[in-house]
Amino acid sequence: MPTPGVKARIDRFWRAVKRLQKILNTNLEQFMENEDLIDASERNLEIAVEAMIDIGEALIAYMRWRAPKSYREIGIVLLENKVINEVLSEKFKEAVNLRNILVHNYMYLTPKELYNNIKSYINPLTNIVYNIINYMKEKNIDP
């Protein structure tokens, strides 16, 4: 079975972001009392970051830019090639760090920290993916 392409990852990114935005319609107290929202938030934030990584990595491979040595370095390669700016490159690296916590050290992330991370990262993640998509459109790259 073939793996899903970039378009599927873009679609899944937007679905995760939409769910996170809906979750942010609850206040912090409601969020902290609802284990289902906490679980959904962890998973959708992880998916959003994973999709961002995959989309960036796919563009880098397609364009045959230098291969990043880590997920964090994808943001640097995108910066070097003027897909994203310095601020978004830094947010990319921070989001990868957050993803690593969600995957490997989830026990140490409190619901309050999770909620605040969603609030902090939803716009930068969205801007990064918009930048990648716009770059692809400018270069007539069909995801």
N, C-alpha and C positions, 0 to 999 in steps of 0.2 A: 504494500500500500504506500503510495507516495505521501511525503510529508506535506502539510499545508504550506502554501506560499506566503509571500510577504503580504498580499492582500488580506488573507485570512488573519494574519497577525495584527494588521492595522485594524480590521474589524473587531477583533477580540480586545484590542487596546481600548477602542471607543466604548465597547460594552462595559469593560471594567471601570473606566472613568465615569460613565453614566451611573453605575451602581454606587461608586464612591461619592459622587455628587449628591445622590439621593440620601445616602447615609449621613452626609453632612447637614442635611435638613433637620436632623435631630440635634438637640443640644447635648453638651458633654455629659450631663447627669443621666439623661435617657440612654445615651450610648453606653455608658459604663454599667448600667443595669441590665443591658440586653446582650447576653452571650452570643446569640445568633448574629447580631450586628457586628460584634467584635470579630467573630470567626469569618464572616463575609468580608469584613474590611481587610483582615490580614491577607486573605486569599486574593482579593481583587487588587490590592495594592501590589502584592507580589507579581500578579499577572501583568499589571500595567507596566511595571519596571522591566519584567522579562520581555514583554513585547517590544518595549522601547529599545532594549538591548538588541533583540533579534532584527528589528527593522534597521537600526543603525549598522549592524554587522552586515546585513544583506546589501545595503548601499555601498559600503566599503568594499565588499567582495566584487560587486558588479562593476564598480569604477576602477577596480584593481589598484586601489590605494594601498599604502603599506599596511601589513597585517598587524592589528593590535595584539599585544601580548597578554592582555587581560580585558575583562569587561570594562573596567574603569578607563582603560586606554582608548576604548571606542569613542568616548566623548572627546578625547584629545585629537584623534584622527579626524573626527567631524569638524572640530575647530580648525585644524590645520588646513582643511579643504573648504573652509568658509561656509559650511552648512549651518553651523550654530556659532554663537558668539562666546566670549570668555565666561560670561555669567552662566549661560546654559551649559557650557562644558563643565563648569564646577558643579552645577546642580546635577548633571549626569553622573559625575563621580560620586556625589553624595547619595544619589538615589541607588546606585549600585551597592554602596555600603549599607544602606537601609535594607535592600533586598537580601544581602548576606545575613543581616540580623534576623529578618523575617524567616529565612530558610534555616539558619543554623543556630541562632541564639534567641529564638522566639520567646523563651521562658523569661528573658530579662526585659522584654518590652511591655510596659504596663498599658492598660487600655487608654489611659489619659495620654501617654506618649504616642500611642498608635493614632488616636484621634487628631492630635496636634500635627503629627507627621503627614496625615492625609491632607489637612488644611494647608500645610507648608509646601507639599510636593505636587498637588494636583495641577496647579497652573504651570509650574516649570515643566512637568512631564508632558502636558498638553502642548506647550510651546515648542518643546524639542521635537515632538512628533510632527507638529505642523511644519516646522522648518524642514524636516527631512522630506515630508510629502511635497512641499513647495519646491524644494530642490529637484526632486524627481520629476515634477511636472515641467520645470524649466528645462530640464535635460531630456525631456520626452522619454522618461523611463517609466514603463508600465509595471506597476507592482503586481 
